Amino acid sequence: MIYNPNWQKPKIKPYLHQLSLECIEEIAVFMEGVTTDEIDCGSCLVIQEILCVEIEDDELLGFAIDNLDELVSYIAKGNLNIRIHRDITGEMWFGVGRINSNFKGGTNNVVRSYGNIADPLHISF
């Protein structure tokens, strides 16, 4: 006889996390105060704290933190639709869309990237 009521409830990992507009705005407001092209360690910690409140899944959070320079560059470019995707193999990437004024409620320019973008904004430790 099975006594564990959770035996049929597999732990399903989320395969998508949409960053909230509040989170993106909070990071953008903070970044307005950063005067250099490089993010220092203190700035990284502040952004990490913002992301820790936003993202509950440890693996998705780790991906966002490991790729902070890429995430911040998307925010700096004005992207309001930022998602973290994970496929069934565990591979993760940012899905980025910008609200297109030509399409009501739609997005365009979905980008699949793995942290290897050429961008002037870099994180220094």
RASULCOR-V349503 format. One record per pair of residues at least 4 apart in sequence whose ideal C-beta (glycine too) atoms are under 7 Angstrom apart, sorted by sequence separation. I is the first residue (numbers start at 1). J is the second residue. D is the distance in Angstrom with one decimal. If there is no record, write none. Layout:
((I/J/D) (I/J/D))
This chain:
((19/23/5.0) (21/25/6.0) (22/26/6.2) (23/27/6.6) (24/28/6.2) (25/29/6.2) (26/30/6.5) (27/31/6.1) (28/32/6.8) (39/43/4.4) (41/45/6.6) (42/46/6.8) (43/47/6.4) (44/48/6.0) (45/49/6.4) (46/50/6.7) (47/51/6.4) (48/52/6.2) (49/53/6.9) (50/54/6.6) (51/55/5.6) (57/61/6.3) (58/62/6.1) (59/63/6.5) (60/64/6.5) (61/65/6.3) (62/66/6.0) (63/67/6.2) (67/71/5.9) (68/72/5.9) (69/73/6.4) (70/74/6.8) (71/75/6.7) (72/76/6.1) (73/77/6.4) (75/79/6.6) (86/90/6.4) (87/91/5.1) (113/117/5.7) (2/7/5.6) (19/24/5.6) (34/39/6.5) (39/44/5.8) (55/60/5.3) (74/79/4.5) (55/61/4.3) (86/92/4.8) (100/106/5.8) (64/71/5.9) (85/92/6.5) (100/107/6.5) (74/82/5.6) (84/92/6.3) (85/93/5.5) (99/107/6.3) (100/108/4.6) (34/43/5.6) (52/61/6.5) (55/64/6.2) (98/107/6.6) (51/61/6.1) (84/94/6.2) (85/95/5.2) (97/107/3.0) (98/108/6.6) (83/94/7.0) (97/108/6.3) (98/109/5.6) (82/94/6.3) (83/95/4.1) (97/109/6.1) (51/64/5.2) (97/110/5.5) (51/65/6.4) (82/96/5.6) (96/110/6.8) (81/96/6.9) (95/110/5.7) (96/111/4.7) (30/46/5.9) (81/97/4.0) (30/47/6.8) (48/65/5.5) (79/96/4.9) (81/98/6.8) (94/111/7.0) (95/112/7.0) (81/99/6.6) (79/98/5.3) (80/99/5.9) (93/112/5.0) (94/113/6.0) (27/47/5.8) (64/84/6.0) (74/94/6.6) (78/98/6.7) (93/113/5.9) (47/68/6.0) (63/84/6.0) (93/114/5.7) (74/96/5.1) (27/50/5.7) (71/94/6.8) (26/50/5.3) (44/68/6.1) (60/84/4.9) (70/94/6.4) (60/86/6.7) (81/107/5.1) (23/50/6.2) (63/92/4.5) (23/54/4.3) (39/72/6.8) (20/54/6.3) (19/54/6.4) (17/55/5.7) (17/57/6.6) (31/72/6.4) (14/57/5.4) (17/60/5.0) (70/113/6.7) (13/57/6.6) (31/75/7.0) (73/117/6.9) (27/72/7.0) (31/76/6.8) (70/115/5.4) (76/121/6.7) (14/60/6.9) (73/119/4.4) (28/75/5.4) (70/117/5.7) (27/75/5.6) (67/115/4.4) (73/121/5.2) (72/121/6.0) (69/119/6.6) (24/75/5.7) (69/121/5.8) (69/122/5.6) (69/123/4.8) (68/123/5.6) (24/80/6.3) (24/82/6.5) (21/80/6.4) (19/82/4.6) (18/83/5.1) (17/83/6.6) (16/83/5.8) (17/84/4.6) (16/85/5.7) (15/85/6.8) (15/86/5.1) (13/86/7.0) (44/123/6.0) (37/120/5.7) (37/121/5.9) (38/122/5.5) (39/123/4.7) (40/124/6.5) (41/125/5.8) (38/123/7.0) (38/124/4.8))
